[in-house]
Amino acid sequence: MQLEGNKVTIDSMEYFIDNAAKILGILHYMVNEIFTNKSINELPL
């Protein structure tokens, strides 16, 4: 992945994730923290 100004270029190679469950767990925790610690009016939309 490469960022040039406001343009992002992604190569076409396949990447394998060896610990998807851990990554999804961390993502779930982060999203849950956002929605449980703020009111709906404070969410960045």
Distance bins in CASP14 RR format, pairs under 12 A and 6 or more apart:
PFRMAT RR
TARGET T0000
AUTHOR 0000-0000-0000
RMODE 2
METHOD distances of the structure
MODEL  1
1 7 0 0 0 0 0 1 0 0 0 0 0
1 8 1 0 0 1 0 0 0 0 0 0 0
1 9 1 0 0 1 0 0 0 0 0 0 0
1 10 1 0 1 0 0 0 0 0 0 0 0
1 11 1 0 0 1 0 0 0 0 0 0 0
1 12 0 0 0 0 0 1 0 0 0 0 0
1 13 0 0 0 0 0 1 0 0 0 0 0
1 15 0 0 0 0 0 1 0 0 0 0 0
2 8 1 0 0 1 0 0 0 0 0 0 0
2 9 1 0 1 0 0 0 0 0 0 0 0
2 10 0 0 0 0 1 0 0 0 0 0 0
2 11 0 0 0 0 1 0 0 0 0 0 0
3 9 1 0 0 1 0 0 0 0 0 0 0
3 10 0 0 0 0 0 1 0 0 0 0 0
17 23 1 0 0 1 0 0 0 0 0 0 0
17 24 0 0 0 0 1 0 0 0 0 0 0
17 27 0 0 0 0 0 1 0 0 0 0 0
19 25 0 0 0 0 0 1 0 0 0 0 0
19 26 0 0 0 0 0 1 0 0 0 0 0
20 26 0 0 0 0 0 1 0 0 0 0 0
20 27 0 0 0 0 0 1 0 0 0 0 0
21 27 0 0 0 0 0 1 0 0 0 0 0
21 28 0 0 0 0 0 1 0 0 0 0 0
22 28 0 0 0 0 0 1 0 0 0 0 0
22 29 0 0 0 0 0 1 0 0 0 0 0
23 29 0 0 0 0 0 1 0 0 0 0 0
23 30 0 0 0 0 0 1 0 0 0 0 0
24 30 0 0 0 0 0 1 0 0 0 0 0
24 31 0 0 0 0 0 1 0 0 0 0 0
25 31 0 0 0 0 1 0 0 0 0 0 0
25 32 0 0 0 0 1 0 0 0 0 0 0
25 33 0 0 0 0 0 1 0 0 0 0 0
26 32 0 0 0 0 0 1 0 0 0 0 0
26 33 0 0 0 0 0 1 0 0 0 0 0
27 33 0 0 0 0 0 1 0 0 0 0 0
27 34 0 0 0 0 0 1 0 0 0 0 0
28 34 0 0 0 0 0 1 0 0 0 0 0
28 35 0 0 0 0 0 1 0 0 0 0 0
28 36 0 0 0 0 0 1 0 0 0 0 0
29 35 0 0 0 0 0 1 0 0 0 0 0
29 36 0 0 0 0 0 1 0 0 0 0 0
29 37 0 0 0 0 0 1 0 0 0 0 0
30 36 0 0 0 0 0 1 0 0 0 0 0
30 37 0 0 0 0 0 1 0 0 0 0 0
31 37 0 0 0 0 0 1 0 0 0 0 0
31 38 0 0 0 0 0 1 0 0 0 0 0
31 43 0 0 0 0 0 1 0 0 0 0 0
32 38 0 0 0 0 0 1 0 0 0 0 0
34 40 0 0 0 0 0 1 0 0 0 0 0
34 42 0 0 0 0 1 0 0 0 0 0 0
34 43 1 0 0 1 0 0 0 0 0 0 0
34 44 0 0 0 0 1 0 0 0 0 0 0
34 45 0 0 0 0 0 1 0 0 0 0 0
35 42 0 0 0 0 0 1 0 0 0 0 0
35 43 1 0 0 1 0 0 0 0 0 0 0
35 44 0 0 0 0 0 1 0 0 0 0 0
36 42 0 0 0 0 0 1 0 0 0 0 0
36 43 0 0 0 0 0 1 0 0 0 0 0
37 43 0 0 0 0 0 1 0 0 0 0 0
38 44 0 0 0 0 1 0 0 0 0 0 0
38 45 0 0 0 0 0 1 0 0 0 0 0
END
